[in-house]
Amino acid sequence: MGVLTGIKATKAYRLQQKGQTGEARKLYEEAYSEGLDDPRYNLAYALLIIREGEYQKGREFLVKHQKTPGMTPSQRTTLLVDYAACCFRLGDLDKG
């Protein structure tokens, strides 16, 4: 992961906060293709995917990034809640 990857992720996060989700998603996807693995951006990107109604993709992304190094207990809780929401929306009520 290069320096520009982190800059892309930060810019995507700021765009997401401003409501510019299309551009944010594009930058997140570029950053992840370059090897980004930061729990702050993982959770933000997952939330973006979930809010767009792509629950299956969100769930797969969260499963893939559940063991990200450096994740705080609070971030882990957020990841699990987002995962449960995806499962619930996909009809898996036992997991949700």
Steps between C-alpha positions, in 0.01 A plus 500: 500500500641834399461848637255592226276211604454651846432839347232350273335331797500823701352692209235231451408518869459878482290475185282239668443735793392773258252266332692454176475123511564426133841662495579363848422146389723534195794619714443227762503234231823637355660510845395140579633378166833655601505312832333729754423317826410755767211428739374862490457491126380138495205590719422821313506324163289212632242748627495669160435167330228408749324834467489449124312174560776259400469279805667192353804698389512676837486173690777348288715809546453493878586130520812559292616784726393369840858417601655830399798574725466798730122483536378644831226329704261779400577448131454126542157560655404727211613236251288234672192725510537582130546130424184414697306768311610351167402151612160626617434679170600188306248291694743313726311585819700266723826684428331840475 
